[in-house]
Amino acid sequence: MPSDRTLLPCPFCGGQGYPDAELRKGCQPGESGAYSASIRCRSCAAEGPWAKADIPGDAVRLASRQWNERPVP
């Protein structure tokens, strides 16, 4: 299994994924679950599940893990 920093290719087109993180609407930095992140494919725009965490790096790591552990269609 790849590390949280290594993203598997997109299951739909084989393209490269990239993290998309943001401060959730209505939240302030430091609030519980204030940041969300997902992984998106650069080629076909497929998107993995959104992950929530207290700091952006944790949200990206969780989203990366979910992207890498997803079932292949």
C-alpha positions in Angstrom: 0.0 0.0 0.0 1.4 3.4 -0.9 2.1 6.0 1.8 -0.3 8.9 2.4 2.0 11.1 0.3 1.9 8.8 -2.7 -1.4 8.8 -4.7 -2.5 5.9 -6.8 -3.6 6.7 -10.3 -7.3 7.6 -11.0 -9.4 4.5 -11.2 -11.4 5.9 -14.1 -8.7 7.3 -16.5 -5.3 6.6 -14.9 -4.6 10.3 -14.4 -2.7 11.9 -11.6 -4.6 13.0 -8.4 -3.9 16.2 -6.5 -5.2 17.4 -3.1 -7.8 20.1 -2.8 -8.0 21.5 0.8 -10.1 24.4 2.1 -11.4 26.0 5.3 -15.0 24.9 5.6 -17.6 27.6 5.3 -18.6 29.1 8.6 -15.6 27.7 10.4 -12.6 29.4 12.0 -9.1 28.0 12.0 -8.6 25.9 15.1 -12.2 24.7 15.3 -12.9 21.0 15.4 -13.2 19.7 11.8 -12.6 23.2 10.4 -10.7 22.0 7.3 -11.8 19.6 4.6 -9.9 18.0 1.7 -10.4 15.7 -1.1 -8.3 14.3 -4.0 -9.2 15.2 -7.5 -8.0 13.8 -10.8 -6.2 16.3 -13.0 -7.4 14.6 -16.2 -11.0 13.7 -15.7 -11.9 15.6 -12.5 -13.0 12.5 -10.6 -13.2 13.3 -6.9 -12.6 11.2 -3.9 -14.5 11.5 -0.6 -14.1 14.7 1.5 -12.2 14.3 4.8 -12.5 16.7 7.7 -9.9 17.5 10.3 -8.7 20.2 12.7 -5.6 21.2 10.6 -5.2 21.2 6.8 -2.4 18.6 6.7 -4.4 16.0 8.6 -7.4 16.5 6.2 -5.1 16.0 3.2 -3.5 12.9 4.7 -6.9 11.4 5.4 -8.3 12.3 2.0 -5.2 10.7 0.4 -5.7 7.5 2.4 -9.3 7.3 1.3 -8.3 7.9 -2.3 -5.7 5.1 -2.2 -8.0 2.7 -0.4 -11.1 3.2 -2.6 -12.7 0.3 -4.4 -11.9 0.1 -8.1 -15.0 0.3 -10.3 
